[in-house]
Amino acid sequence: MGSAGLARLHGLFAVYKPPGLKWKHLRDTVELQLLKGLNAGKPLAPEQRVRFLLGPMENSEKKELTLTATSVPTLVNHPLVLGVGRGRRLLTDMYDAHLTKDYTVRGLLGKATDDFCEDGRLVEKTTYDHVTREKLDRILAMIQGSHQKALVMYSNLDLKTQEAYEMAVRGLIRPMNKSPMLITGIRCLHFAPPEFLLEVQCMHETQKQLRKLVHEIGLELKTTSVCSQVRRIRDGFFTLDDALLRTQWDLHSIQDAIQSAALRVAAELEKNLRLGWGIHQHPSPGQPWDSAGPSSAWELESNMKH
C-alpha cells in the first residue's frame, strides 16, 4: 500500500460493539482486518540511503581497507519498525477533553440482585404498583439538580463572573480533571411497568455505576429495580451514525470513516482546548479532585477511582 493509503489511517473512528462481545475481542478483530487489508496491498519500496561501508581496497595486495559509498535500504520502513497512525494522540486528546457520553439505560422494577444486573443473584422481590411516571420523573429531576450543583463544584468556577455564567447557560461547564461520575442530564424515554427506559448524559462514569443508579432509583421509589441493558449512543463527538457495523470492519471502510470524521474531530478538539485554556481550574482547599461525597440516588459515588 502506498504512502497515501497509510496517511488515511491517521485519525479516529468509531465502531459498533454488538451486545455480549468483549471490547478486547472487538479490538483484536478490527486490528486483524486492518492488517489483512494492509498486507493485501503492494508493499512500499524500501527507501534507500547512502552509507560509507568499510571494505578491502580493490586490486590491493596489501589488503588495505577503504570507505566506499554504497546505497542500502533504510530500516525505518522495516515491517517490525513501522508504526501506522497518529490517531492514538488524538484519542488521548479526546479523553483529556472530558467530553460527556449519552446512554440509554433500561430498568426493570420489582426485584434486586447482588450486582444490579437482571441476571444477577436474586436478593429481593418487591411490589411496584404504586410507582407512577410522575414519581419517576420527580426522582430524576432531583438527581439532575443535585448533579448540576456537583458539576459546578468540581468545575471550581465562580459563577459570579460573566464568563462562567455564560458558559453555564450554554451548558459548557464541566470539570477538566478527575471527578466522580457526574450526570449532566437524565430523563425517562419510556415507562411501562415493570419496564422503564432512561436517557442519561454523563461523564467519568462506569457501567457498574449506571447499573447502580437504576438500583438506587428503585429504592427512592420505595421498591427495587435492576438494570437490564446499558447502551452507549454517543461518545463525545461520535454518535451511533458514525459507528461501523461488523460488516464494515475492513481497511477501506475504516479509512473512509477516519476521513469523514477528521474535520469534525479537529474542530471539536480545538474548541475544547480553548475551553480548557479559558478556565483555570484547581482543587479548592479541602476538596481534592479524587474525593467524593456520600452515595445515594442523587448524590455522588464515594471513593471513586479512575
Secondary structure as GFF3:
##gff-version 3
##sequence-region A 1 306
A	DSSP	alpha_helix	3	7	.	.	.	ID=ss1
A	DSSP	beta_strand	14	15	.	.	.	ID=ss2
A	DSSP	alpha_helix	23	40	.	.	.	ID=ss3
A	DSSP	beta_strand	48	56	.	.	.	ID=ss4
A	DSSP	beta_strand	65	73	.	.	.	ID=ss5
A	DSSP	three_ten_helix	75	77	.	.	.	ID=ss6
A	DSSP	alpha_helix	87	96	.	.	.	ID=ss7
A	DSSP	beta_strand	101	109	.	.	.	ID=ss8
A	DSSP	beta_strand	111	113	.	.	.	ID=ss9
A	DSSP	beta_strand	122	125	.	.	.	ID=ss10
A	DSSP	alpha_helix	133	155	.	.	.	ID=ss11
A	DSSP	alpha_helix	162	169	.	.	.	ID=ss12
A	DSSP	beta_strand	182	192	.	.	.	ID=ss13
A	DSSP	beta_strand	195	203	.	.	.	ID=ss14
A	DSSP	alpha_helix	207	220	.	.	.	ID=ss15
A	DSSP	beta_strand	225	235	.	.	.	ID=ss16
A	DSSP	beta_strand	238	239	.	.	.	ID=ss17
A	DSSP	three_ten_helix	240	242	.	.	.	ID=ss18
A	DSSP	beta_strand	243	244	.	.	.	ID=ss19
A	DSSP	three_ten_helix	246	248	.	.	.	ID=ss20
A	DSSP	alpha_helix	251	278	.	.	.	ID=ss21
###
